[in-house]
Amino acid sequence: MAIHKILVTGANGQLGWELGQLASAYPAFEFVLVDRSQLDLSHPDGFEEMITKIAPDCIINTAAYTAVDKSETEKELAYTVNATAVQTLARISKNLAIPFITYSTDYVFDGEATSPYLPTTNVDPVNYYGSTKADGEALAIAEYEQTIVIRTSWVFSTHGNNFVKTMLRLMKEKESLNIVADQKGRPTYARDLAKATMQMVQLLDAGQSIKGIFHYANQGETTWFDFAAKIKAIAGLSCTLHPIDSAAFPTPAKRPKYSVLSTQKIESLLTAPIPNWEDALQACIKALN
Ligand SMILES: NC(=O)c1ccc[n+]([C@@H]2O[C@H](COP(=O)([O-])OP(=O)(O)OC[C@H]3O[C@@H](n4cnc5c(N)ncnc54)[C@H](OP(=O)(O)O)[C@@H]3O)[C@@H](O)[C@H]2O)c1
């Protein structure tokens, strides 16, 4: 079935917003962008009628409960939004016989690996948020085999809250900062992930069969400390950065030591190469200015 109308949830989040920014570049598609006030995933029983009325040809679910530390105490809400609602969206997509794209996280893994995690690597969530996302993936795929799950990591954008914007603010406010240096991962510019998603939508629209789990992150890998150092260099700031161990920065939710995602599978589908994280960071900071 050809795709015309695309329903995007989480319109106010980093990724949802970036998809909205791309809409004018894809005039063949009509984007219906809905935020939390229009489609609340914490009430999964309530939104089937609304979606059926919109009659989308594709659903892209970027909405999620992303407060990683808070999810350790707000368990029920995190589970409803990240697992139950995702299953419901998969069921609605199945009933409408349309593609369903949803996102997940590097936190579905244990963080103990020493080489990049593959989409086929067994999940073993490092924290409660990760376990809600892992359950969301599994429930959605069990409900609707055509579900597409894109796991991503360390997302940043000009819009919303993220490490890049927090660092830029703190580096201007403070003379020195302690940054965790013993966790490794792959930063992801939400703009690049939005573009990759649209490439997949175009392939689906052209009749290609795509389903299952994919990983997307910018090329390369880094630590939070080196990420911060690069932000500082690009922005030309003078704050002193001190590397610290995770043990010196305890958080309610455990973080993975190593959460590098292998993106080989999605690269074989995409027409454009995945940008390097440093170039992506440069583009984001330029867009912020
Ligand atoms: N951010 C990361 O570093 C990261 C890392 C790995 C994976 N991911 C995954 O990537 C996807 C996109 O993340 P993102 O960075 O764009 O997240 P984000 O910026 O935190 O945006 C999430 C959006 O979901 C919305 N939302 C929260 N609860 C909702 C509810 N009950 N009903 C409807 N909407 C609700 C939020 O609404 P409000 O604006 O009203 O709060 C927000 O706009 C998510 O699946 C996330 O789990 C993100």
The ligand as a Tripos MOL2 file, in Angstrom:
@<TRIPOS>MOLECULE
LIG
   48    52     1     0     0
SMALL
NO_CHARGES

@<TRIPOS>ATOM
      1 N1         16.9500   10.7220   24.3660 N.am      1 LIG1
      2 C1         17.8290    9.7280   24.3000 C.2       1 LIG1
      3 O1         19.0240    9.8910   24.6310 O.2       1 LIG1
      4 C2         17.4080    8.3700   23.8120 C.ar      1 LIG1
      5 C3         18.3450    7.3190   23.8700 C.ar      1 LIG1
      6 C4         17.9590    6.0600   23.4120 C.ar      1 LIG1
      7 C5         16.6920    5.8630   22.9190 C.ar      1 LIG1
      8 N2         15.8040    6.8970   22.8870 N.ar      1 LIG1
      9 C6         14.4620    6.6360   22.3550 C.3       1 LIG1
     10 O2         14.2910    7.3970   21.1740 O.3       1 LIG1
     11 C7         12.9160    7.8000   21.0380 C.3       1 LIG1
     12 C8         12.8430    9.3040   20.8660 C.3       1 LIG1
     13 O3         13.3830    9.9040   22.0370 O.3       1 LIG1
     14 P1         13.5530   11.4830   22.1980 P.3       1 LIG1
     15 O4         14.9860   11.7150   22.4990 O.co2     1 LIG1
     16 O5         12.8920   12.1930   21.0820 O.co2     1 LIG1
     17 O6         12.7340   11.6770   23.5650 O.3       1 LIG1
     18 P2         12.2130   13.0090   24.2280 P.3       1 LIG1
     19 O7         12.8840   14.2000   23.6360 O.co2     1 LIG1
     20 O8         12.2470   12.7920   25.7060 O.co2     1 LIG1
     21 O9         10.6970   13.0530   23.7490 O.3       1 LIG1
     22 C9          9.7810   12.1240   24.1870 C.3       1 LIG1
     23 C10         8.4110   12.6970   23.9070 C.3       1 LIG1
     24 O10         7.4670   11.7460   24.4020 O.3       1 LIG1
     25 C11         6.4270   12.4800   24.9830 C.3       1 LIG1
     26 N3          5.7020   11.7230   25.9840 N.ar      1 LIG1
     27 C12         6.0900   11.3640   27.2310 C.ar      1 LIG1
     28 N4          5.0780   10.7450   27.8590 N.ar      1 LIG1
     29 C13         4.0430   10.7220   26.9840 C.ar      1 LIG1
     30 C14         2.7250   10.2410   27.0480 C.ar      1 LIG1
     31 N5          2.2270    9.6810   28.1580 N.pl3     1 LIG1
     32 N6          1.9400   10.3670   25.9600 N.ar      1 LIG1
     33 C15         2.3920   10.9700   24.8350 C.ar      1 LIG1
     34 N7          3.6260   11.4740   24.7210 N.ar      1 LIG1
     35 C16         4.4410   11.3430   25.7920 C.ar      1 LIG1
     36 C17         7.0780   13.6900   25.6360 C.3       1 LIG1
     37 O11         6.0910   14.6670   25.7820 O.3       1 LIG1
     38 P3          6.3330   16.0740   26.5260 P.3       1 LIG1
     39 O12         7.1150   16.8950   25.5160 O.co2     1 LIG1
     40 O13         4.9720   16.5820   26.7710 O.co2     1 LIG1
     41 O14         7.1150   15.7590   27.7590 O.co2     1 LIG1
     42 C18         8.1480   14.0330   24.6260 C.3       1 LIG1
     43 O15         7.6990   14.9940   23.7070 O.3       1 LIG1
     44 C19        12.2100    7.2680   22.2890 C.3       1 LIG1
     45 O16        11.6470    6.0100   21.9950 O.3       1 LIG1
     46 C20        13.3410    7.0680   23.2810 C.3       1 LIG1
     47 O17        13.0420    6.0690   24.2370 O.3       1 LIG1
     48 C21        16.1420    8.1580   23.3040 C.ar      1 LIG1
@<TRIPOS>BOND
     1     1     2 1
     2     2     3 2
     3     2     4 1
     4     4     5 ar
     5     4    48 ar
     6     5     6 ar
     7     6     7 ar
     8     7     8 ar
     9     8     9 1
    10     8    48 ar
    11     9    10 1
    12     9    46 1
    13    10    11 1
    14    11    12 1
    15    11    44 1
    16    12    13 1
    17    13    14 1
    18    14    15 2
    19    14    16 1
    20    14    17 1
    21    17    18 1
    22    18    19 2
    23    18    20 1
    24    18    21 1
    25    21    22 1
    26    22    23 1
    27    23    24 1
    28    23    42 1
    29    24    25 1
    30    25    26 1
    31    25    36 1
    32    26    27 ar
    33    26    35 ar
    34    27    28 ar
    35    28    29 ar
    36    29    30 ar
    37    29    35 ar
    38    30    31 1
    39    30    32 ar
    40    32    33 ar
    41    33    34 ar
    42    34    35 ar
    43    36    37 1
    44    36    42 1
    45    37    38 1
    46    38    39 2
    47    38    40 1
    48    38    41 1
    49    42    43 1
    50    44    45 1
    51    44    46 1
    52    46    47 1
@<TRIPOS>SUBSTRUCTURE
     1 LIG1         1 GROUP 0 **** ****
